[in-house]
């Protein structure tokens, strides 16, 4: 879906944001290693679903990136198979048991945006970044030292893609969250099971997914009845 307004082109695209946990605790050499390994993992996971990351429109930071994928990309493949592949790549890269394993957070959303001089502008980039920074997602990696990937999808992508049955990850492996940041609410679904083609471990792998635990600043995790009632 594309809308023209003067010289501004508004498009409906799939977005992906990724961030390395504990990046600032590494020295410069270790930061470079982490960047290189993340790029390798993303490249290989993308190739596994027939995608070329060189065609992604990337806004890169030292500890991750915000990527806008090309038009026509299959969202089910990205939301499911790509994530499963990325988790496998991270496990492989971390098998050496180094001092700083590569552990990352990942969020995926689809929505409207337009190109700007400092990166994409619109609601979609904001949503995917707010979900990436959500305290419950961070807590997955903090509480589970064996987890390499913490993954969240937006509420709309969950309804439009994960629920369809075309996604390799099953809806039962996700649990809903509502994040409040900077006066706005953002809804998503966190994968509490491991990324696997059977849909994960029914969300029962030790991840919280509901109430309890510390609440990070600017974000809160509602219990599921409260969330469903809104």
N, C-alpha and C positions, 0 to 999 in steps of 0.2 A: 504494500500500500504506500503510494507516494503522493504527496501534496505539494504543489508549487505555490509559493507566496513570493512574488517578485523574483529576486535572484536566489532566494533561499529554498533549498530542497529538503523537505521533511520526509524521512524514510522510516520504515518499520523493520528493525533488524534484530538479530540475535547478538547478545553481548556476553562476554565472559571476563571475569576479574579474578586474579590470582595473587596471592601474597605469601611470602616466606615467613614462617614463624621464627622468632629469635634472630632475625637478620642483624640487628644492631649490636648483638653480643659477639659477633664474629669480628676478627680483625680484617684488614683490607684484602689480604690474600684469600682468606676463607670466604669473604663476601663474593669475590670473583669466582671462586669454585662453585658457590651456591647458585650464582647467576647462570653459569655455564651448564650446571646440572639441570636446573629448572628449564632452560631453553631446550636442552636435549630431551627431557621428559615430555615437554609439550609438543615438540616436533614429532617425536615417535608416536605419541598418542594420536596426534592429528593425522599422520600418515596412515595409522591403523584404521581410520574411518574414511579414508580417501580425501582428506583435506590437506591443503598446502598453507602453512602458517605465513609464508611470504606474501600471501594475498590478504592476510588479515590487516586491518587498520589498527595499529597498536599505539597506545599511549603508555610509554614505558617509564617505570620508576626503578630505583635501585633494587627494591625487594619484590618486584612483581610487575604486572601489567594489566591494563584495561584494553581488551580487544573487541573490536566491532567486526563481526564476520560478514563475508560477502552475501549478497542477496542470493536466495535459492538454496542455501545450506539446509539440510534436513535437521530440524531441531531435535527430533527423537534420537538421532545418531549422536549428536553432541551431548544431550542431556543424559544419555545412557552409555553407549559404547565408548565414547571418548573418555568419560569419567572412569569407567572400568579400566581402560587402557592406561590412563594416567596413573591410577593407583598401582597398577602392576609395574609401571616404569619406576615409580618411586620406591617400591619394595625392592626392585632389582638394584637400583642405585644405592640404596641404604644397606644392602646385604653385607657390605664390607665392615659394618659396625664402627664407622669413623666417629670422631669426637662430636661432629655436628651433622646428624642425619638431616636430610632435606625433607621437612614436614611443611605442608602448605595448606592454606585455606582457598577454597574455590567457590565462586558464586556464578550463576547463570540466570539470565533474564532475557525476555524479548519485549521490545516496545519502540516508541518513536524517539528519534533524535535527528540532529542536523550537524553538519561539520562546522567547526569553529576554529579560530586561530590557535587555541590552546587545547584542542581536543574536542570530542563530541559534546554537544550541548543538548539538553532536554531532560525529561523525566527518567528515561531509561538508564542513562549512565549514573544518575543519582541513586536509583533503586538498587542497582547491582553493587554499587560501592557500599551503601549502607548495610546491605545484607552481608557483604564480605567482612565488614567491621563489627558485626553483631557479637556481643559478649557470649551468647550461648554457643556460637560456632567456635570462637576462640577456646571456650571451655572444653570442647570435645578433645582438642589436642593437649590441653593442660591436664585433663583428668585421665586420659588414656595414652600412656607413653608409647604403646605399640602401634598407634594409629599414625599413618603417614599423611592422610588426606582427610580434611573436614570439608563437607560439601553441602551447599544450600542452593535451592532454586526458589525463584519468586513464586508468589501465590498464583499469578496468572499463568506462568509457564507450567506449574504443577497441574493446574486444571486443564490447560490446552494440550499438553504433551504427555506428561507422566501418566495421567489417568487414562489415556487412550488405549493403552496396551501395546502401542508400538515402541515404547521405551523399554530398554533392557532392564532397567531398575523398576521394581514394582512399587506401587503406592504404599503398601503396608510397611515398607522399610523407611518411610519418611514420617516425621512428626512436625506439626505446625508450630510456628513461632510468630510473635509479633514484636517488632523492635521499634522503640520510640527514640528518635534522635533528632535534635534540633527542632523540636516542636512538631514533628511529623511522624506518622506511623507507617511502618513498612512490614508487610506480611510475607512470610516465606515458609518453606518446608525443608527441614534439615534431615539429611540421610544419617540415621543413627546406626544402621547396620553397615557392614563392610561392602564396598562396591564390588558386586559379583553378579553374574548373569542370572542367578536365581532370585535377584532382587535384594540380596543382603540378608542379614540374620534376623529378620523380623523386628529390627530395631531393638533387639535385646542383647546388645553386646557390651553393656556397661555404660553406654552413653545416657545422659540424663534425659533430654528430650522433653521433659515436663517441668514441674516446679522444683524448687530447691536449689541449694548452692548459692554462691555469691552472685550478686547482680552487678555487672559492670556499669560504669558511668554512662549515662545516655542510652541505655538499652535495658529492656526487661523481658523476661520470658514468662508468658502467661500459662496457667494450666489449661488443659485442653477444653474442659467444659466452658470456662470463661471465654476462651477464644471462639468457640463454636457459637456462643450465644450472641456474639457481636456481628 
